[in-house]
């Protein structure tokens, strides 16, 4: 804990502020970061739904048969990119929960990451 206090004091001195102000900024940033991550997850889900609806629409109109390989390749690449982004967003759920319900822990984690 002394190491944490020392890092906060050094950072506060470099920024020309107090450790209390710096800590309050970190606490505020926890909620902002949680909201940003939540927006990313919601956007990812919306894009996933749109991608699925596009797939259904293309299947119903038999466009997969008509434009076989290029269209299938584009849809597979789109689905893979969506999956990777979804996994990245999925692992931010812990940060979202901490940002809303325990911002002090989130701020502590950020400071410890610097150490």
N, C-alpha and C positions, 0 to 999 in steps of 0.2 A: 504494500500500500504506500510505503514511503517513496518507492520508485515512481509510482503513479503521480503522487503529489509533486515530486521533483520535476517530472516531465511537464505537468500542467503549469508549474511555476515558470519553467524555462520558456515554454511556448507563450505564456502570458507576457513575459518580459520582452520577448522578441516582437510580439504584436503590440506592445505598449498598452496593455489592459490588465485587468485583475483576473485571478483564477476563478473567482465567483462568476464574473461576466462570461468568461470563456466556457465555463461549465454550463451556464444557462443557454448559451448559444448551441452547444452540443445537444442539450436536451430538446431545444426547439427543432434542431436539424433532424432528430430522430423521427419526429412526426412527419416532417416534410419528406424524408426518405421513405417512410412507410406509405405515404399517400402516392408518391411517385411509383414505387414498386407495385402497388395495388392497381394503379392505372395501367401499367404495363401488362399485368396479368389479365385484366378485363379486355384490353385491346387484343391480346393474344387469343383469348377465347372467342372474341368476335371474329377475328380473322380466320380462326379454325372453323367456325360455323359457316362462314362465307365460302371457304375452300371446300367444305363438305357439300354445301348446296350447289356449288359449281360442278363438282364431281357428279352429283345426282342429275343435274340438268344435262350435262354432256352425255351421261349414260342413257337418259330417256330419249335424247335426240339422235342416238346412235352415231355420235361424232367420233367416238373412240374407234369405231370400225372404219370410218371414212378417212380420218387423219392418223391412223394407227400409231406408228412409232413416235413421231414428234410430239403429239399431244400427250401421249402416255408419259414420255420422258419429262415433259414440262410439269405435269401433275405430280409425278413421283418426286422430282426435285423440290417442288413447292411443298409437298407434304414432309419431306425430310428436313427442309429448312424450318418449317413450322414446328416439327418435333424437337429440334435442337433448341430453338428459342423457348418453347414451352418448358423444356427441362431446366433451362437456365432460370426462367421465371419461377418454376416450381420450387427451386431451392432458395428462393428469396422469401418464402412464406414465413420462415422463422424470424427474419428481420422485420417483416411487417407486424407480426404479433408483438415482438419486443418494442418496436417503435411506438405502437399505440398503447400497450398495456404496461410496459416497463422501460420507459425511455432512458432511465438512469443506467440500466444494464446495457442498452444499445450504445450509449455514450462511452461507458467503460470499455466495451469491446473495441470501439474505434480507437480509443487512446491506447489500449493494450496492443492493438495491431501495429501502431506506430513504434511501440517499444520493441 
